[in-house]
Amino acid sequence: MDLLESKWIWHPEWKDEPDGSSAGGFVHFRKSVVVRNLPAKTVAIHITADTKYKLYINSKLVAVGPVKGDEHLWFYDQIDIQPFLREGVNNISVRVMRLFHATPYATSFPRTPFGGLYIRTVAEDLDTVLGVQSDGSWETALDLSTLLRTDLKEDDFLHIYEAVNISGGRGLNWMAAKELQFPSSHGLSAPWKLSPRMIPPPRYEEAIFKAIHNLRSSKSQSEWESVLLGPNDSRGKVNILLSAGSHHVELEVETHMTAFLDFKFRRPLSTGSSFRATYSECYEDTPEFVPYVRCKGQRLDTSKQLLGPEDVYHFGGNSSATDLMYHGDANEEVFSPFHFRTFRFISLDIEIPQDSELALQGIDLTKTTYPLEVLADFNTHSQTDDGAKIHELWTTSLRTLQNCMHDCYEDCPFYEQLQYAMDIRSSALFTYSVSGDDRMARQAIVQLHNSYRPSLGLTASRAPAHQYQVIPHFSLFWICMVTDHFEYFNDPGFSRQFLAVCDGVLETFARRIDPELGLIRSVDSPAQWDFVDWTEAWKPVGIPPAAERTRYQSYTNMLYAYTLKRAADLVEGVGRPALAGEYRSRAEATVQTVTKHCFNGNFFTDGLASTANPSQDLSQNGQVWAVLCGAAEGDRARNMLNQCLRDPKFTPASISMSFYTLRALSLAGGGTYNDYFHQFWNPWRAQLAQGVTTWVEDSVTQRSDCHAWGSAPLYEFLAEVAGIKPAEPGWSVVSFSPRVGLFPSLDAKVPFMRGDDTAIAHVSWRTREHGTDISLSIKTGNSQFLDVPVRVCLPDGQVQMMSGREEIVLRTE
């Protein structure tokens, strides 16, 4: 059966007309099918919805989806429902969260102008056997009890927090679903361009609460702990019977988490009770500006307050309907927020009216992330406090990266859940480093490519997203993502499809070149944001003051030249040597122009050197990107970096630029990288001292406590310290440059892909009295040595070619 032959269905009375009180709504679908002979084989269905769905079969949650897409690519899931079927009557239910289209709310969730549910069986004969395909035989009802909140100051992007009131009963009015009619010929089709999901299904794991704080209740701490702490099965059937009045409890999990929740209560006899769940990343003082500028210190200081977005639930009691079949026990009243929640702490406030009581049976946590298989390892075998901190840098970086991977890469799961090109270039490289997995990165590259607008000559800054935002620099970072993928995986067929858009973006920057100076002018449109970095001196929009004053940014020109050079390597690798030569020529011309107009004889200024203000126009970013683009090399590069990293007159780079600062230190050569390596991580150590379990977004606004661009240790420890990188595209030659001076001993595993095979480079060294013994073995999944050329560069600068067909053993004096 062709995808276009199946019907989309929807509620016939749904009105996609937002009034501002809710970002959308929920629509229920149900159908009962009789299975006379339970199939022994797989029963696969395709399912998707606009905007998100949850599929239940016989009161069991089967799937949550689809992966976020947009009008260019709308994903569906293939699910085997056979394990959930039984002989006889099977109750199939789907709950769809539909976000209104004509509204700026819920930026993180793209949607088309139409709501819809789509189901088809993969095998044609099963349609007649099971009859689960979406058509007019399904029943549907509008959920009038739930609002997706738009009134929360703490939430400017998601709008998936719920206000539920079923105290008067759900009032569900079931009716036949409407089959949506769309053209399916002459090049016309439904608004959803259906595609199978590009990433594997998420990982789900049971999680538990660690501790209870600041209890205010007539019940004792031990009574609350018996119900809320420990694994779900260990709590058994224990519940806590709460009397009339107010009850407040603050719950802590071990580490920052993204999870689905089930708040479970015994169904009350009467209405009137309610609770509010507030989700927080830490304890904090009153923010300067909600939600963007926070006042955070020790994250575990329970004398402070928990702030964040919240769900509100009003109980329906016995008067509420129980025919939805999402939960099996009719004696329970369960609130399960539709979308996962991000938190480290939850504040729970329960209100019970006079002459009533409420029995809490527990709160179930199901942690969810992308199923990243971490194959890398890094162990210095140090028993010192600093050795322990190195291990924490590693584990905290892994946790941060994983918590920012769900439907797509995310900047921060607590606030935005958006896939920004600059942010995720780093995330993708970190993923390659620890797992060799490129599936989410491929999806991200495709989605950002699809956001390209020829009229602008730029991609969106983020995709998929409901609101189109333009940060021109981010289009260059997207090109760098394409070049990175080619470097790591050497997949010309995948890379070539993006070359036209890469060239279009580069041409857009070239058109901004001033014919007299030869520099790219700053953006002059308020519809485009020339963002560079989050630094205190560049608040509130992250742009150097020199940009507005001189109308030129050295950063723009340096990033452009850097990207041209990387693009040149890509196009040459896919057989376009003439274009590679053109890109290199344009890059060199830009480097020369930047040096002529933005170099004051000692340092690079943020704008034109001739009109620079010495007190505000020098930055670490200016020197870092001068090195990265090739405007500063050798002694000049090392001197500039040494000075800018020590002198407070240089505007510091934020955590977001830490990856690039480290790249510049490495590129500068000499002992520069090693000299700064251990002290570079002091800001990360300071975060650990404040009790974080994931890396913060930045130290200026202190908004989010989880942002993956802080996970730079993952790349540094493997690519720079262990010294394993691709020397040629697709790891056809492996580069091995161990920095043995950084640690006296090391054991590391570095995964990479060679075609369809996963290889692991095992790096080990021990420093003894008379030298360092180094070994490298590269093995495939079947533990066989990989016969691959290895370019070995020892600390003394000696370079030699060796083979991975056997263990490489070296010794340095």
Disulfide bonds with the S-S distance in Angstrom:
none
